[in-house]
Amino acid sequence: MKLRDKVCIITGAGRGIGRGIALGFAREGAKVIGCDINQGWIDDPVKEIRAGGGEAAGFRVDVTDSGAVGAMVKAVKEKYGRIDVLVNNAGIVMDAQIKSMTEEQWGRVIAVNLTGTYNCTRAVVDTMIAQRAGAILNVSSIVGLYGNFGQTNYAATKFGVIGMMKSWARELGRHNVRANAICPGFIDTPILNSIPEKVLQAQVQKIPMQRMGRPEEVAKAAAFLCSDEASYVNGAVLEVSGGVTM
């Protein structure tokens, strides 16, 4: 098991890719701390992990609220004494072309996807430095590498979390704390529900593998980057996209 007994905080773990990562990490032996803004969403994967014999806890956390994030991290630290992994996965989309994007659409996506990632990392980094061990994984997107029509706000945040990760890799490497990013392509999750079926199928045709990815496929790549098997991988960006960007 790649993550046996590692204490892993995963944000946005209630649905989609985050849920897949939570379940995948549990299969790799992790103690999963799942966070989401909706308690009902996070309760479901926690129950599934426990039913399978794993260890998990769920927290209702708005990542834009630094106080709530800090309280969650404090509770985890008090229970386990350490934090081994942080997966910054929480994110939203509020798409519009730049000519019609509102300040609300811009500001909310920036707050959740970018500031939320900062809040969570800031809350755990002192612990990781003190224990001289830790792995931080930012879930970006292929949109964070190449941009996308109608996603100025989302692309800005997904570019941004890569830049943040690169900075952390430089700052924290000397403390044996690694930072990496993963860039999923089209993954079959509810976040794609806002995309018209015709548009989605046209995108699938551009993927060399001719299908969307599955959350568990992203989870396996994430588990590698957060495990000791990747002990010398720092500052890397890994695409999990079926080759769509070639």
C-alpha positions in Angstrom: 0.0 0.0 0.0 1.5 3.3 -1.1 0.0 5.5 1.6 -0.2 3.1 4.6 -1.0 5.0 7.8 -0.4 8.4 6.2 -2.7 11.2 7.4 -4.1 12.7 4.2 -6.3 15.8 4.1 -8.3 16.0 0.8 -10.5 19.1 0.0 -13.5 18.9 -2.2 -13.6 15.2 -1.3 -17.4 14.8 -1.4 -17.9 14.4 -5.2 -16.1 14.0 -8.5 -12.3 13.8 -8.6 -12.0 14.5 -4.9 -14.3 11.7 -4.0 -12.3 9.4 -6.3 -9.0 10.5 -4.6 -10.4 9.9 -1.1 -11.6 6.4 -2.0 -8.4 5.6 -3.8 -6.2 6.9 -1.0 -8.2 4.7 1.5 -7.5 1.7 -0.7 -3.8 2.6 -0.4 -4.0 2.5 3.4 -4.3 6.2 4.1 -6.1 7.7 7.1 -8.4 9.9 5.0 -9.6 13.4 6.2 -12.2 14.4 3.7 -13.4 18.0 3.5 -16.2 19.6 1.6 -18.6 22.6 1.9 -21.6 20.3 2.1 -21.7 17.8 5.0 -24.0 15.4 3.1 -21.5 15.2 0.3 -18.6 14.3 2.5 -20.6 11.9 4.7 -21.0 9.5 1.7 -17.4 8.7 0.9 -16.5 8.6 4.6 -19.2 5.9 5.2 -18.0 4.0 2.1 -14.4 4.0 3.4 -15.3 2.9 6.9 -17.6 0.2 5.5 -14.6 -1.2 3.6 -12.5 -1.3 6.8 -10.6 2.0 6.2 -10.2 5.0 8.5 -11.8 8.3 7.6 -13.3 11.4 9.0 -15.3 14.1 7.3 -15.3 17.9 8.0 -17.7 20.5 6.6 -15.2 23.2 5.5 -15.5 26.3 3.3 -11.9 26.6 2.0 -12.4 30.4 1.5 -12.8 30.7 5.3 -9.3 30.6 6.8 -10.7 30.2 10.3 -12.7 27.1 9.4 -9.7 25.6 7.6 -7.5 26.3 10.6 -9.9 24.7 13.0 -10.1 21.6 10.8 -6.3 21.3 10.7 -6.0 21.8 14.4 -8.5 19.0 15.0 -6.6 16.6 12.7 -3.3 17.5 14.3 -4.7 16.9 17.8 -6.1 13.5 16.9 -3.2 12.2 14.8 -0.2 14.2 15.8 0.9 14.8 12.2 -0.3 15.7 8.7 1.5 13.8 5.9 -0.4 14.8 2.8 -2.6 17.7 1.6 -4.5 17.4 -1.6 -5.9 20.8 -2.7 -8.7 19.7 -4.8 -11.7 21.9 -3.9 -12.8 23.9 -7.0 -15.7 25.3 -8.8 -16.6 26.5 -12.3 -18.7 29.6 -13.2 -18.1 29.8 -17.0 -18.7 32.8 -19.3 -17.0 34.5 -22.1 -14.9 37.5 -21.0 -17.3 39.9 -22.6 -20.1 38.8 -20.3 -18.3 37.5 -17.2 -19.6 39.1 -14.0 -17.5 40.3 -11.0 -19.3 37.6 -9.0 -18.3 34.9 -11.4 -14.7 36.1 -11.4 -14.5 36.7 -7.7 -16.1 33.5 -6.5 -14.0 31.2 -8.6 -10.8 33.0 -7.6 -11.8 32.8 -3.9 -12.5 29.0 -3.9 -9.9 27.7 -6.4 -7.0 30.0 -5.7 -7.4 31.6 -2.2 -8.8 28.3 -0.9 -5.7 26.5 -2.0 -3.6 29.1 -0.3 -5.6 28.9 2.9 -5.3 25.2 3.2 -1.6 25.0 2.4 -0.8 27.9 4.8 -2.6 26.0 7.6 -0.6 22.8 7.2 2.8 24.0 6.2 4.2 24.7 9.7 3.4 21.2 10.8 5.0 19.7 7.7 8.1 21.8 8.2 8.4 20.8 11.9 8.1 17.1 11.1 10.4 17.4 8.2 8.1 15.5 5.9 5.1 16.1 3.8 3.5 16.1 0.4 1.3 18.8 -1.1 -0.6 18.1 -4.3 -2.5 20.8 -6.2 -5.2 19.6 -8.5 -5.0 21.8 -11.5 -6.4 21.0 -15.0 -5.3 20.9 -18.6 -7.1 24.2 -18.7 -4.4 25.4 -16.4 -1.8 24.6 -19.1 -3.6 25.6 -22.3 -6.6 27.8 -21.4 -10.1 27.2 -22.6 -12.9 29.1 -24.3 -15.3 30.7 -21.8 -13.1 29.9 -18.8 -11.0 33.0 -18.1 -11.6 32.7 -14.3 -11.1 28.9 -14.1 -8.0 29.0 -16.3 -6.5 31.8 -14.2 -6.9 29.8 -11.0 -5.6 26.6 -12.5 -2.6 28.3 -14.0 -2.3 30.0 -10.5 -2.2 26.8 -8.5 0.7 25.5 -10.6 2.6 28.7 -10.0 2.0 28.5 -6.3 3.1 24.8 -6.3 6.3 25.7 -8.1 7.1 28.4 -5.5 6.4 25.9 -2.6 8.6 23.3 -4.3 11.5 25.8 -4.1 10.7 27.0 -0.6 9.9 23.8 1.1 12.1 21.2 -0.6 14.9 21.8 1.9 12.5 20.8 4.7 11.7 17.5 2.9 8.3 18.8 2.0 7.4 18.2 -1.6 4.9 20.0 -3.8 3.5 18.8 -7.1 0.5 19.3 -9.3 -1.8 17.1 -11.3 -3.7 18.2 -14.4 -6.7 16.0 -15.2 -8.3 16.2 -18.6 -11.9 15.4 -19.3 -12.9 13.2 -16.3 -16.4 11.7 -16.0 -17.6 13.7 -13.0 -20.6 16.0 -12.2 -18.5 19.1 -13.0 -19.0 18.4 -16.7 -22.7 18.5 -16.3 -22.7 22.2 -17.3 -21.2 21.4 -20.7 -23.7 20.7 -23.5 -23.6 17.0 -24.6 -22.8 18.0 -28.2 -19.8 20.0 -27.1 -18.6 17.3 -24.7 -18.7 14.6 -27.3 -16.8 16.8 -29.7 -14.1 17.2 -27.1 -14.0 13.4 -26.5 -13.3 12.9 -30.2 -10.1 15.0 -29.8 -8.8 12.6 -27.1 -6.5 9.9 -28.6 -7.9 7.3 -26.2 -11.4 8.2 -27.4 -13.0 8.3 -24.0 -13.2 10.4 -20.8 -11.1 9.5 -17.8 -12.4 8.0 -14.6 -11.8 9.5 -11.1 -10.0 6.4 -9.9 -7.4 6.9 -12.7 -6.7 10.4 -11.4 -6.6 8.9 -7.8 -3.9 6.4 -8.8 -1.6 9.1 -10.2 -2.3 11.3 -7.2 -1.4 8.5 -4.8 1.9 8.0 -6.5 2.8 11.7 -6.3 1.9 11.8 -2.6 3.7 8.5 -1.7 7.3 7.7 -0.7 7.6 6.2 -4.2 7.8 9.8 -5.5 10.3 10.9 -2.8 12.4 12.7 -5.3 9.6 14.2 -7.3 9.2 17.9 -6.5 7.8 20.7 -8.6 6.4 18.4 -11.2 3.2 18.8 -13.2 1.6 15.5 -14.3 -1.1 15.4 -17.0 -3.8 12.7 -16.7 -5.7 13.4 -19.9 -5.6 10.5 -22.3 -3.2 12.5 -24.4 -5.7 15.2 -25.4 -3.0 17.9 -25.3 -0.6 16.3 -27.7 
